[in-house]
Amino acid sequence: MNAMWRPALFLFVALTAITGLLYPALVTLIGRVAFPAQASGSLIVDQNRLLGSALIGQSFSDPGYFWGRPSATAPQPYNGAASSGSNLGPLNPALADAVKTRIAALRALDPENTAPIPVDLVTASASGLDPHISPAAALFQAARVARARGLKLDAVQDAIARHTQGRQWGLFGEPRVNVLELNRALDLMSQEVSGK
């Protein structure tokens, strides 16, 4: 019986060390060396102040900022510890009411804008953490943001174009705009215009 326990115990300890310690340490080291920003959470830092992550959306409600996709996470929006969608189907009255409320809020904020509202501004993503909106959703908000910030519409539209990312490897997904990065760029533009 001892003859069976000794190799089994040795294999258990060896495999625990390899798969539980060495392999994770090696992968972490490679990630930190090859992809330091991504391995640290793709954090956006400005003047030693953490603004957020490029991978997790944030809630913006000021008219001078672009708004992202609604978040269905609880207890607060964009809660990374509770990533989930709303699980409301297209025929669910609660979803229809939520979309109507979001449409009313966008229309009230910019009554002059009669363009169709892009769907990603009124529906949550599956994760509830999406940091991106479509270029159409950004352009829909451009006039409101320009007015609120005292910027020229062309300058805001140029900022949207500069921050529009194409399809992943030219094949996957759709063009998208990172809301936090775009808002940060507009903050810098506003500071330059005001001379601060």
ChimeraX commands (.cxc) that place a marker at each C-alpha (Angstrom):
marker #1 position 0.00,0.00,0.00 radius 0.5
marker #1 position 2.87,2.41,0.84 radius 0.5
marker #1 position 4.26,1.81,-2.62 radius 0.5
marker #1 position 1.10,3.33,-4.15 radius 0.5
marker #1 position 0.82,6.34,-1.83 radius 0.5
marker #1 position 4.34,7.64,-2.31 radius 0.5
marker #1 position 4.14,8.16,-6.12 radius 0.5
marker #1 position 0.59,9.48,-5.85 radius 0.5
marker #1 position 1.61,12.04,-3.22 radius 0.5
marker #1 position 4.70,13.01,-5.25 radius 0.5
marker #1 position 2.58,13.52,-8.40 radius 0.5
marker #1 position 0.00,15.51,-6.44 radius 0.5
marker #1 position 2.65,17.87,-5.03 radius 0.5
marker #1 position 4.50,18.16,-8.37 radius 0.5
marker #1 position 1.35,18.89,-10.40 radius 0.5
marker #1 position 0.11,21.34,-7.77 radius 0.5
marker #1 position 3.42,23.20,-7.97 radius 0.5
marker #1 position 3.46,23.19,-11.78 radius 0.5
marker #1 position -0.18,24.00,-12.51 radius 0.5
marker #1 position -0.98,26.00,-9.38 radius 0.5
marker #1 position 2.22,28.01,-8.95 radius 0.5
marker #1 position 4.71,27.90,-11.81 radius 0.5
marker #1 position 2.31,28.10,-14.76 radius 0.5
marker #1 position 0.23,31.03,-13.35 radius 0.5
marker #1 position 3.43,32.86,-12.38 radius 0.5
marker #1 position 4.88,32.38,-15.88 radius 0.5
marker #1 position 1.68,33.52,-17.62 radius 0.5
marker #1 position 1.43,36.56,-15.32 radius 0.5
marker #1 position 5.07,37.45,-16.00 radius 0.5
marker #1 position 4.64,37.12,-19.76 radius 0.5
marker #1 position 1.46,39.21,-19.62 radius 0.5
marker #1 position 3.10,41.97,-17.57 radius 0.5
marker #1 position 6.15,42.11,-19.86 radius 0.5
marker #1 position 4.43,41.72,-23.25 radius 0.5
marker #1 position 1.17,43.56,-22.47 radius 0.5
marker #1 position 1.75,45.78,-19.40 radius 0.5
marker #1 position -1.28,48.06,-19.88 radius 0.5
marker #1 position -3.72,45.23,-20.54 radius 0.5
marker #1 position -2.37,43.09,-17.70 radius 0.5
marker #1 position -2.97,46.00,-15.33 radius 0.5
marker #1 position -6.60,46.41,-16.38 radius 0.5
marker #1 position -6.19,48.94,-19.24 radius 0.5
marker #1 position -6.36,51.74,-16.69 radius 0.5
marker #1 position -6.56,55.35,-17.84 radius 0.5
marker #1 position -4.58,57.68,-15.59 radius 0.5
marker #1 position -4.37,61.45,-15.99 radius 0.5
marker #1 position -1.96,63.47,-13.84 radius 0.5
marker #1 position -1.68,60.66,-11.26 radius 0.5
marker #1 position -5.49,60.47,-11.05 radius 0.5
marker #1 position -7.21,57.22,-11.99 radius 0.5
marker #1 position -10.06,57.98,-14.39 radius 0.5
marker #1 position -11.18,54.40,-15.00 radius 0.5
marker #1 position -10.57,51.45,-17.28 radius 0.5
marker #1 position -10.82,51.47,-21.05 radius 0.5
marker #1 position -12.58,48.10,-20.70 radius 0.5
marker #1 position -15.44,49.06,-18.35 radius 0.5
marker #1 position -18.04,51.71,-19.10 radius 0.5
marker #1 position -18.85,54.58,-16.80 radius 0.5
marker #1 position -22.02,56.49,-16.08 radius 0.5
marker #1 position -22.06,59.99,-17.56 radius 0.5
marker #1 position -25.12,62.20,-17.10 radius 0.5
marker #1 position -23.74,65.70,-17.69 radius 0.5
marker #1 position -24.91,67.13,-21.07 radius 0.5
marker #1 position -21.29,68.09,-21.86 radius 0.5
marker #1 position -20.24,64.44,-21.92 radius 0.5
marker #1 position -21.01,61.63,-24.30 radius 0.5
marker #1 position -23.21,59.01,-22.72 radius 0.5
marker #1 position -22.49,55.31,-23.06 radius 0.5
marker #1 position -24.79,52.35,-23.32 radius 0.5
marker #1 position -27.16,51.90,-20.41 radius 0.5
marker #1 position -26.01,49.36,-17.84 radius 0.5
marker #1 position -28.23,46.72,-16.25 radius 0.5
marker #1 position -25.81,45.84,-13.44 radius 0.5
marker #1 position -26.80,46.17,-9.80 radius 0.5
marker #1 position -26.65,47.81,-7.32 radius 0.5
marker #1 position -25.05,50.59,-9.41 radius 0.5
marker #1 position -24.42,50.95,-13.17 radius 0.5
marker #1 position -21.22,49.46,-14.63 radius 0.5
marker #1 position -20.57,47.32,-11.56 radius 0.5
marker #1 position -17.72,45.04,-12.62 radius 0.5
marker #1 position -18.49,42.61,-9.79 radius 0.5
marker #1 position -22.04,42.05,-11.06 radius 0.5
marker #1 position -21.67,41.86,-14.83 radius 0.5
marker #1 position -24.95,40.87,-16.45 radius 0.5
marker #1 position -27.65,41.93,-18.83 radius 0.5
marker #1 position -31.22,42.64,-17.88 radius 0.5
marker #1 position -32.55,39.31,-19.25 radius 0.5
marker #1 position -35.63,41.17,-20.49 radius 0.5
marker #1 position -36.95,39.78,-23.77 radius 0.5
marker #1 position -38.07,41.99,-26.67 radius 0.5
marker #1 position -41.74,41.53,-25.79 radius 0.5
marker #1 position -41.30,42.30,-22.09 radius 0.5
marker #1 position -43.20,45.49,-21.12 radius 0.5
marker #1 position -40.45,46.42,-18.62 radius 0.5
marker #1 position -37.91,46.58,-21.46 radius 0.5
marker #1 position -40.27,48.68,-23.60 radius 0.5
marker #1 position -40.84,51.06,-20.67 radius 0.5
marker #1 position -37.10,51.37,-19.99 radius 0.5
marker #1 position -36.39,52.13,-23.66 radius 0.5
marker #1 position -39.20,54.74,-23.75 radius 0.5
marker #1 position -37.78,56.39,-20.62 radius 0.5
marker #1 position -34.28,56.51,-22.14 radius 0.5
marker #1 position -35.63,57.93,-25.40 radius 0.5
marker #1 position -37.56,60.62,-23.48 radius 0.5
marker #1 position -34.42,61.56,-21.50 radius 0.5
marker #1 position -32.33,61.91,-24.67 radius 0.5
marker #1 position -35.06,63.94,-26.42 radius 0.5
marker #1 position -35.53,66.20,-23.38 radius 0.5
marker #1 position -31.82,66.89,-23.20 radius 0.5
marker #1 position -31.58,67.83,-26.89 radius 0.5
marker #1 position -35.07,68.69,-28.21 radius 0.5
marker #1 position -33.69,70.13,-31.45 radius 0.5
marker #1 position -32.25,66.75,-32.43 radius 0.5
marker #1 position -34.96,64.91,-34.36 radius 0.5
marker #1 position -32.65,62.24,-35.82 radius 0.5
marker #1 position -33.46,58.61,-35.04 radius 0.5
marker #1 position -31.82,57.53,-31.79 radius 0.5
marker #1 position -29.26,54.73,-32.29 radius 0.5
marker #1 position -30.33,51.56,-30.54 radius 0.5
marker #1 position -27.16,51.28,-28.45 radius 0.5
marker #1 position -28.08,54.47,-26.57 radius 0.5
marker #1 position -31.32,52.96,-25.27 radius 0.5
marker #1 position -30.50,49.26,-24.76 radius 0.5
marker #1 position -28.01,47.67,-22.37 radius 0.5
marker #1 position -25.29,45.33,-23.57 radius 0.5
marker #1 position -25.19,41.69,-22.49 radius 0.5
marker #1 position -22.45,42.38,-19.94 radius 0.5
marker #1 position -23.77,45.73,-18.72 radius 0.5
marker #1 position -20.16,46.97,-18.81 radius 0.5
marker #1 position -19.71,47.97,-22.45 radius 0.5
marker #1 position -17.32,50.95,-22.66 radius 0.5
marker #1 position -18.09,51.60,-26.33 radius 0.5
marker #1 position -20.84,53.13,-28.41 radius 0.5
marker #1 position -21.28,53.10,-32.15 radius 0.5
marker #1 position -20.00,56.05,-34.20 radius 0.5
marker #1 position -23.67,56.78,-35.01 radius 0.5
marker #1 position -24.46,57.04,-31.27 radius 0.5
marker #1 position -21.54,59.42,-30.79 radius 0.5
marker #1 position -22.55,61.56,-33.78 radius 0.5
marker #1 position -26.13,61.68,-32.48 radius 0.5
marker #1 position -24.85,63.34,-29.28 radius 0.5
marker #1 position -22.23,65.60,-30.94 radius 0.5
marker #1 position -24.34,68.77,-31.24 radius 0.5
marker #1 position -25.49,68.58,-27.60 radius 0.5
marker #1 position -21.93,68.05,-26.34 radius 0.5
marker #1 position -20.55,70.86,-28.52 radius 0.5
marker #1 position -23.23,73.28,-27.27 radius 0.5
marker #1 position -22.73,72.34,-23.61 radius 0.5
marker #1 position -18.96,72.73,-23.85 radius 0.5
marker #1 position -18.92,75.82,-26.06 radius 0.5
marker #1 position -16.98,73.97,-28.77 radius 0.5
marker #1 position -17.46,74.00,-32.53 radius 0.5
marker #1 position -19.46,71.06,-33.84 radius 0.5
marker #1 position -16.74,70.29,-36.40 radius 0.5
marker #1 position -14.15,69.97,-33.62 radius 0.5
marker #1 position -16.33,67.52,-31.69 radius 0.5
marker #1 position -17.03,65.50,-34.85 radius 0.5
marker #1 position -13.28,65.41,-35.58 radius 0.5
marker #1 position -12.67,64.08,-32.06 radius 0.5
marker #1 position -15.24,61.34,-32.69 radius 0.5
marker #1 position -13.51,60.41,-35.95 radius 0.5
marker #1 position -10.09,60.30,-34.23 radius 0.5
marker #1 position -11.45,58.02,-31.48 radius 0.5
marker #1 position -13.38,55.66,-33.75 radius 0.5
marker #1 position -11.78,52.22,-33.71 radius 0.5
marker #1 position -12.31,49.92,-36.69 radius 0.5
marker #1 position -13.24,46.26,-36.69 radius 0.5
marker #1 position -10.96,43.93,-34.72 radius 0.5
marker #1 position -8.24,42.85,-37.18 radius 0.5
marker #1 position -10.40,44.34,-39.91 radius 0.5
marker #1 position -12.86,41.44,-39.63 radius 0.5
marker #1 position -14.66,41.12,-36.31 radius 0.5
marker #1 position -17.22,43.34,-34.65 radius 0.5
marker #1 position -18.30,46.80,-35.66 radius 0.5
marker #1 position -16.59,50.19,-35.56 radius 0.5
marker #1 position -16.81,51.64,-32.06 radius 0.5
marker #1 position -15.93,54.65,-29.93 radius 0.5
marker #1 position -14.61,54.34,-26.36 radius 0.5
marker #1 position -16.75,56.78,-24.37 radius 0.5
marker #1 position -14.27,57.42,-21.54 radius 0.5
marker #1 position -11.38,58.09,-23.92 radius 0.5
marker #1 position -13.53,60.41,-26.06 radius 0.5
marker #1 position -14.76,62.34,-23.01 radius 0.5
marker #1 position -11.20,62.65,-21.74 radius 0.5
marker #1 position -10.08,64.05,-25.11 radius 0.5
marker #1 position -12.93,66.58,-24.99 radius 0.5
marker #1 position -11.93,67.62,-21.46 radius 0.5
marker #1 position -8.44,68.34,-22.79 radius 0.5
marker #1 position -9.89,70.27,-25.76 radius 0.5
marker #1 position -12.09,72.33,-23.44 radius 0.5
marker #1 position -9.09,73.15,-21.24 radius 0.5
marker #1 position -7.13,74.33,-24.28 radius 0.5
marker #1 position -10.01,76.51,-25.48 radius 0.5
marker #1 position -10.50,78.07,-22.05 radius 0.5
marker #1 position -6.73,78.56,-21.69 radius 0.5
marker #1 position -6.34,76.55,-18.48 radius 0.5
marker link #1:1,2 radius 0.2
marker link #1:2,3 radius 0.2
marker link #1:3,4 radius 0.2
marker link #1:4,5 radius 0.2
marker link #1:5,6 radius 0.2
marker link #1:6,7 radius 0.2
marker link #1:7,8 radius 0.2
marker link #1:8,9 radius 0.2
marker link #1:9,10 radius 0.2
marker link #1:10,11 radius 0.2
marker link #1:11,12 radius 0.2
marker link #1:12,13 radius 0.2
marker link #1:13,14 radius 0.2
marker link #1:14,15 radius 0.2
marker link #1:15,16 radius 0.2
marker link #1:16,17 radius 0.2
marker link #1:17,18 radius 0.2
marker link #1:18,19 radius 0.2
marker link #1:19,20 radius 0.2
marker link #1:20,21 radius 0.2
marker link #1:21,22 radius 0.2
marker link #1:22,23 radius 0.2
marker link #1:23,24 radius 0.2
marker link #1:24,25 radius 0.2
marker link #1:25,26 radius 0.2
marker link #1:26,27 radius 0.2
marker link #1:27,28 radius 0.2
marker link #1:28,29 radius 0.2
marker link #1:29,30 radius 0.2
marker link #1:30,31 radius 0.2
marker link #1:31,32 radius 0.2
marker link #1:32,33 radius 0.2
marker link #1:33,34 radius 0.2
marker link #1:34,35 radius 0.2
marker link #1:35,36 radius 0.2
marker link #1:36,37 radius 0.2
marker link #1:37,38 radius 0.2
marker link #1:38,39 radius 0.2
marker link #1:39,40 radius 0.2
marker link #1:40,41 radius 0.2
marker link #1:41,42 radius 0.2
marker link #1:42,43 radius 0.2
marker link #1:43,44 radius 0.2
marker link #1:44,45 radius 0.2
marker link #1:45,46 radius 0.2
marker link #1:46,47 radius 0.2
marker link #1:47,48 radius 0.2
marker link #1:48,49 radius 0.2
marker link #1:49,50 radius 0.2
marker link #1:50,51 radius 0.2
marker link #1:51,52 radius 0.2
marker link #1:52,53 radius 0.2
marker link #1:53,54 radius 0.2
marker link #1:54,55 radius 0.2
marker link #1:55,56 radius 0.2
marker link #1:56,57 radius 0.2
marker link #1:57,58 radius 0.2
marker link #1:58,59 radius 0.2
marker link #1:59,60 radius 0.2
marker link #1:60,61 radius 0.2
marker link #1:61,62 radius 0.2
marker link #1:62,63 radius 0.2
marker link #1:63,64 radius 0.2
marker link #1:64,65 radius 0.2
marker link #1:65,66 radius 0.2
marker link #1:66,67 radius 0.2
marker link #1:67,68 radius 0.2
marker link #1:68,69 radius 0.2
marker link #1:69,70 radius 0.2
marker link #1:70,71 radius 0.2
marker link #1:71,72 radius 0.2
marker link #1:72,73 radius 0.2
marker link #1:73,74 radius 0.2
marker link #1:74,75 radius 0.2
marker link #1:75,76 radius 0.2
marker link #1:76,77 radius 0.2
marker link #1:77,78 radius 0.2
marker link #1:78,79 radius 0.2
marker link #1:79,80 radius 0.2
marker link #1:80,81 radius 0.2
marker link #1:81,82 radius 0.2
marker link #1:82,83 radius 0.2
marker link #1:83,84 radius 0.2
marker link #1:84,85 radius 0.2
marker link #1:85,86 radius 0.2
marker link #1:86,87 radius 0.2
marker link #1:87,88 radius 0.2
marker link #1:88,89 radius 0.2
marker link #1:89,90 radius 0.2
marker link #1:90,91 radius 0.2
marker link #1:91,92 radius 0.2
marker link #1:92,93 radius 0.2
marker link #1:93,94 radius 0.2
marker link #1:94,95 radius 0.2
marker link #1:95,96 radius 0.2
marker link #1:96,97 radius 0.2
marker link #1:97,98 radius 0.2
marker link #1:98,99 radius 0.2
marker link #1:99,100 radius 0.2
marker link #1:100,101 radius 0.2
marker link #1:101,102 radius 0.2
marker link #1:102,103 radius 0.2
marker link #1:103,104 radius 0.2
marker link #1:104,105 radius 0.2
marker link #1:105,106 radius 0.2
marker link #1:106,107 radius 0.2
marker link #1:107,108 radius 0.2
marker link #1:108,109 radius 0.2
marker link #1:109,110 radius 0.2
marker link #1:110,111 radius 0.2
marker link #1:111,112 radius 0.2
marker link #1:112,113 radius 0.2
marker link #1:113,114 radius 0.2
marker link #1:114,115 radius 0.2
marker link #1:115,116 radius 0.2
marker link #1:116,117 radius 0.2
marker link #1:117,118 radius 0.2
marker link #1:118,119 radius 0.2
marker link #1:119,120 radius 0.2
marker link #1:120,121 radius 0.2
marker link #1:121,122 radius 0.2
marker link #1:122,123 radius 0.2
marker link #1:123,124 radius 0.2
marker link #1:124,125 radius 0.2
marker link #1:125,126 radius 0.2
marker link #1:126,127 radius 0.2
marker link #1:127,128 radius 0.2
marker link #1:128,129 radius 0.2
marker link #1:129,130 radius 0.2
marker link #1:130,131 radius 0.2
marker link #1:131,132 radius 0.2
marker link #1:132,133 radius 0.2
marker link #1:133,134 radius 0.2
marker link #1:134,135 radius 0.2
marker link #1:135,136 radius 0.2
marker link #1:136,137 radius 0.2
marker link #1:137,138 radius 0.2
marker link #1:138,139 radius 0.2
marker link #1:139,140 radius 0.2
marker link #1:140,141 radius 0.2
marker link #1:141,142 radius 0.2
marker link #1:142,143 radius 0.2
marker link #1:143,144 radius 0.2
marker link #1:144,145 radius 0.2
marker link #1:145,146 radius 0.2
marker link #1:146,147 radius 0.2
marker link #1:147,148 radius 0.2
marker link #1:148,149 radius 0.2
marker link #1:149,150 radius 0.2
marker link #1:150,151 radius 0.2
marker link #1:151,152 radius 0.2
marker link #1:152,153 radius 0.2
marker link #1:153,154 radius 0.2
marker link #1:154,155 radius 0.2
marker link #1:155,156 radius 0.2
marker link #1:156,157 radius 0.2
marker link #1:157,158 radius 0.2
marker link #1:158,159 radius 0.2
marker link #1:159,160 radius 0.2
marker link #1:160,161 radius 0.2
marker link #1:161,162 radius 0.2
marker link #1:162,163 radius 0.2
marker link #1:163,164 radius 0.2
marker link #1:164,165 radius 0.2
marker link #1:165,166 radius 0.2
marker link #1:166,167 radius 0.2
marker link #1:167,168 radius 0.2
marker link #1:168,169 radius 0.2
marker link #1:169,170 radius 0.2
marker link #1:170,171 radius 0.2
marker link #1:171,172 radius 0.2
marker link #1:172,173 radius 0.2
marker link #1:173,174 radius 0.2
marker link #1:174,175 radius 0.2
marker link #1:175,176 radius 0.2
marker link #1:176,177 radius 0.2
marker link #1:177,178 radius 0.2
marker link #1:178,179 radius 0.2
marker link #1:179,180 radius 0.2
marker link #1:180,181 radius 0.2
marker link #1:181,182 radius 0.2
marker link #1:182,183 radius 0.2
marker link #1:183,184 radius 0.2
marker link #1:184,185 radius 0.2
marker link #1:185,186 radius 0.2
marker link #1:186,187 radius 0.2
marker link #1:187,188 radius 0.2
marker link #1:188,189 radius 0.2
marker link #1:189,190 radius 0.2
marker link #1:190,191 radius 0.2
marker link #1:191,192 radius 0.2
marker link #1:192,193 radius 0.2
marker link #1:193,194 radius 0.2
marker link #1:194,195 radius 0.2
marker link #1:195,196 radius 0.2
view
